[in-house]
């Protein structure tokens, strides 16, 4: 599998950095044009090569080298395609909710897979809901092809030499390592310095555990597994502290911005905007916080993979809509890094030979994992059962996620209303004593077999 390596420039020359920023700014204009012209349905089916050839026939010129704008065009068109594919994931969910007819689902999925959806009224409509014309915000990146730069060693570190704005000009950049990058480079100019990103082929190891576990993603911690072990318990404190600090900072900045807007002294207005409303320090602090979050998340996922060969997890990529927990809680939850957790689960499990199976998350936090009853109530970290027993809420949810892995009636994309009807029917049968406790859909039965071979749980 491919992974991204990040190298940083070691005290680069300020004049060189300024020249690179100007080149990145000009390439950002190329990106903006690509997004504006081809970031919607008009660009579906057009490859970057066809766009490039059309621009060459038109005699288009750009104030950068030919290789630079061609690579930027290719990269921007790849971003547009990725954005469209992300919208297709949501469209597939809409299709599954729209119809239960297998033949119709297959027809719509086939049309959505290629470019046939552009001529289907229903697919065009649902794609428009999730795929809107994007806008470029990237004006600080330079893409350098593998045959367009050189590397060398000097002064105990690696250097790269890339093309500048003028023909024949080369800009040498010292790196903070002796490792020379390979392949296509992505140079990102940040306030804190210059980063060089490149991809390498990473070896896939098979050093994961041997068990099957369910995990529940949380806010106060990264993951809670079905054994009751909490992983990454410092996550909630980091997110809360960062969110509260940003709230106070933005409140103060808003007062200063209002003062600058209403003052009649132009020198005072310019002074406030230059020295009090800058973004360099704020962006640097936010980058440091994000690095801490990623570090905590990946370490937590590694501890789970140490135990499990199969990990059952909820598919929580969709936002939580229609729920309000109060102003402060909503603000903190908006920083909930579900995407980072999902990325870490996928990346770490792939590299270490484990398997992540996504299950239907509907009502996993509202079921009593001991009996399967759908009449418990969650209050914070406590789950109150109908018989007065209080369970740890996150562990209870993780055990329900594990049980959902082998549930014969509830598939990953079963609508939540159908899931609720199934669970209510089971609850009634359980109360009447009509359901055999040893049946395959009983949570107790699933949890008692977690020590068996992981392949026994793939019956959904």
Secondary structure, DSSP 8 states (H G I E B T S, - for coil): -EEEEEEEBSS--HHHHHHHHHHHHHHHHHHHHHHHHHSSGGGTT--HHHHHHHHHHHT---SS-HHHHHHHHHHHHHHHHHHHHHHHHHHHHHHHHH---HHHHHHHHHHHHSSGGGG-HHHHHHHHHH---------SEEEE-GGGEEEEEETTEEEEEEE-SSTT-EEEEEBSSS----SSEEEEEETTEEEEEEEEE--------SEEEEEEE-SSSSEEETTS-EE-TTHHHHHHHHHHHHHHHHHHHHHHHHHHHH-S-HHHHHHHHHHTS-SHHHHHHHHHHHHHHHHHHHHHHHHHHTTEEEEEEE---S---S----HHHHHHHTT--HHHHHHHHHHHHHHHT-EEEEE--TTTTSS-TTT--S--EEETTEEE-TTS-EEEHHHHHHHHHHHHHT-SS--TT--HHHHHHHHHHHHHHHHHT-S-TTSTT-HHHHHHTTTS-GGGG---
